[in-house]
Amino acid sequence: MRRVLSGTRPTGILHLGNYFGAIESWVKLQDEYECFFFVADWHALTTGYEDTSNLREYTKQVVIDLLACGLDPKKCTIFVQSHVPQHAELHLLFSMIMPLSWLYRCPTYKDQMRELKERNIATYGFLGYPCLQAADILIYKAELVPVGEDQLPHLELTREIARRFNFLYGQTFPEPQAILNTVKVLVGTDGRKMSKSYGNTIALSEDLESVRKKVMNMVTDPARIRKNDPGHPEVCTVFAYHQIFSPETVSETEEDCRQGKIGCVECKKRLFENISRFLEPIQSKRRELENDLDYVLGVINEGARKAREIASRTLQEAKDRAGLL
């Protein structure tokens, strides 16, 4: 069975964008491949090292969310990155052969330096993020990595590192290929990109009354003044959500909007009902898990044990090839 590896950073509480951007596909992949999914707490430090007060709690909550959304530890391995020190050691080995020019040319490095200019992220850890990411993937000799198009340059860099190591020391690592996520892009409640920094997210664990208020305050068609005015769903944030949460009635909703048969308030009420229907089973499972933290910690510990078993073999092979005693 081919091996899949992916991770998510615990920089906050997971939201609907995280679900449709990654978790939904992970739940499907665990039935088809040998999957390793991890909480990337070291990666969280690359941009959040100055304040780690919530890191442990976020890490635990991410694991709870993953389990509540349908990841099954009987079908996949779930672990925390820092619990498998072989990631760091392979990262150190890779850093010895990594040309600096490869890191500086990474487009996401330049983009994030601009986007996060208010943070002091001119650090080796931030610059070397792709090197650690390569170690995350290659320590398990993963053949497939689910990514969005924006992450393809990182995966190509992982392949380049694998090729360079193999050229210098002998064939050791496979060159992982992408599984392009067919993601449902979910905008934020204000129509912008969904981001915790914008405060426009809906968390998977969010109180439903809070969700209702956010839905009722969503941006709609600015040209629509009265209830019976013809609407333009293509510019409406509420309709963008209906396309994901109301698949059976989305065509009817679009037609009613264009003909002015449904007002924005009623449209939002219908949307909230469908989002609630989606969130309720996840939140019910979350409550069970929060009341059984021994089980959650057991999943984390067992996942780390399984991951270390494979990672230690790969690391020893890499050290042998590199001539380390």
Secondary structure, 3 states (H helix, E strand, C coil): CCEEEEEECCCCCCEHHHHHHHHHHHHHHCCCCEEEEEECHHHHHHHHCCCCCCHHHHHHHHHHHHHHCCCCCCCEEEEEHHHCCHHHHHHHHHHCCCCHHHHHCCHHHHHHHHHCCCCCCCCHHHHCHHHHHHHHHHCCCCCEEEECHHHHHHHHHHHHHHHHHHHHHCCCCCCCEEEECCCCCCECCCCCECCHHHCCCCECCCCHHHHHHHHHCCCCCCCCCCCCCCCCHHHCHHHHHHHHHCCCCHHHHHHHHHCCCCCHHHHHHHHHHHHHHHHHHHHHHHHHHHCCHHHHHHHHHHHHHHHHHHHHHHHHHHHHHCCCC
